[in-house]
Amino acid sequence: MEKITLNVEGMSCGHCVKAVETSVGALNGVSTVKVDLENKKVDVEFKGSEVSVDKIKETIDDQGYEVK
């Protein structure tokens, strides 16, 4: 398992947290997603052999948030 912490701009409420956690959590290979709304961070634990960091970032971008 690999872990990454992404800085994400544009999240401001519970809906944002749910949108990111649900969309990233649905990716094959992702085991856990934890959004820290106050610090604008998203922690993801995943299998690098099944999903790439770029795919995770793209999924967050698709929800309307900007990965820094």
C-alpha positions as CSV (number, residue, x, y, z in Angstrom):
1,M,0.0,0.0,0.0
2,E,1.1,3.5,-0.8
3,K,0.0,6.7,0.9
4,I,-0.2,10.2,-0.4
5,T,-1.3,13.6,1.0
6,L,-2.7,16.0,-1.6
7,N,-3.3,19.7,-1.1
8,V,-6.7,20.5,-2.5
9,E,-8.2,24.0,-3.0
10,G,-11.9,24.8,-3.3
11,M,-13.4,22.5,-0.7
12,S,-15.5,24.4,1.8
13,C,-18.3,22.2,3.2
14,G,-19.5,18.7,4.0
15,H,-20.8,18.3,0.5
16,C,-17.2,18.9,-0.8
17,V,-15.8,16.3,1.6
18,K,-18.4,13.7,0.5
19,A,-17.9,14.4,-3.2
20,V,-14.1,13.9,-2.9
21,E,-14.3,10.9,-0.6
22,T,-17.0,9.1,-2.7
23,S,-15.4,9.7,-6.1
24,V,-11.8,8.8,-5.1
25,G,-13.0,6.0,-2.9
26,A,-14.8,4.4,-5.9
27,L,-11.5,4.0,-7.8
28,N,-10.1,0.5,-8.0
29,G,-7.1,0.2,-5.8
30,V,-8.1,2.9,-3.3
31,S,-8.5,1.6,0.2
32,T,-9.1,4.7,2.3
33,V,-9.7,8.4,1.6
34,K,-9.7,11.0,4.4
35,V,-10.5,14.7,3.7
36,D,-9.2,17.3,6.2
37,L,-11.4,20.2,5.3
38,E,-9.7,22.7,7.7
39,N,-6.2,22.1,6.3
40,K,-7.3,21.6,2.7
41,K,-5.7,18.1,2.5
42,V,-6.8,14.7,1.2
43,D,-5.0,11.6,2.5
44,V,-5.3,8.6,0.2
45,E,-4.1,5.0,0.8
46,F,-4.0,3.0,-2.4
47,K,-2.4,0.2,-4.4
48,G,0.0,1.8,-6.9
49,S,-0.3,-1.3,-9.1
50,E,-4.0,-0.6,-9.6
51,V,-4.4,3.1,-9.6
52,S,-2.0,6.0,-10.3
53,V,-1.5,9.3,-8.4
54,D,-2.4,11.1,-11.7
55,K,-5.8,9.2,-11.8
56,I,-6.5,10.2,-8.2
57,K,-5.7,13.8,-8.9
58,E,-7.8,13.7,-12.1
59,T,-10.7,12.4,-10.2
60,I,-10.5,15.2,-7.7
61,D,-10.2,17.8,-10.5
62,D,-13.3,16.2,-12.1
63,Q,-15.3,17.1,-9.0
64,G,-14.4,20.7,-9.4
65,Y,-11.5,21.1,-7.0
66,E,-7.9,22.0,-7.7
67,V,-5.0,19.8,-6.6
68,K,-2.0,21.9,-5.8
